[in-house]
Amino acid sequence: MNEKIDIHRIEKGYNSAKEKLEQNNSIIPVNKELIFKFLYDCELGKTIKGKAKTKIGKSRLLKYLLILNKYPELWKFFYFHLF
């Protein structure tokens, strides 16, 4: 009975944004994998090496996901210029 009520539907929005990223063809698969790995690590609390683990909440993850999904042309630029 200690379950929180999600009145802003953050969980639903987060899952929806992940599905949209999966279906987005303008981001190359390697970058999609990097984004999903980043999100997974944030959920687990792998945010700072050598320090205390801090899990990132769904609302912050949703914000990160929307920002990363908004500019796919930057992902192509970074991938081809960094690797």
Secondary structure in CASP SS format (residue, H / E / C, confidence):
PFRMAT SS
TARGET T0000
AUTHOR 0000-0000-0000
METHOD secondary structure of the structure
MODEL  1
M C 1.00
N C 1.00
E C 1.00
K C 1.00
I C 1.00
D C 1.00
I C 1.00
H C 1.00
R C 1.00
I H 1.00
E H 1.00
K H 1.00
G H 1.00
Y H 1.00
N H 1.00
S H 1.00
A H 1.00
K H 1.00
E H 1.00
K H 1.00
L H 1.00
E H 1.00
Q H 1.00
N C 1.00
N C 1.00
S C 1.00
I C 1.00
I C 1.00
P H 1.00
V H 1.00
N H 1.00
K H 1.00
E H 1.00
L H 1.00
I H 1.00
F H 1.00
K H 1.00
F H 1.00
L H 1.00
Y H 1.00
D H 1.00
C H 1.00
E H 1.00
L H 1.00
G C 1.00
K C 1.00
T C 1.00
I C 1.00
K C 1.00
G C 1.00
K C 1.00
A C 1.00
K C 1.00
T C 1.00
K C 1.00
I C 1.00
G C 1.00
K H 1.00
S H 1.00
R H 1.00
L H 1.00
L H 1.00
K H 1.00
Y H 1.00
L H 1.00
L H 1.00
I H 1.00
L H 1.00
N H 1.00
K H 1.00
Y C 1.00
P H 1.00
E H 1.00
L H 1.00
W H 1.00
K H 1.00
F H 1.00
F H 1.00
Y H 1.00
F H 1.00
H H 1.00
L H 1.00
F C 1.00
END
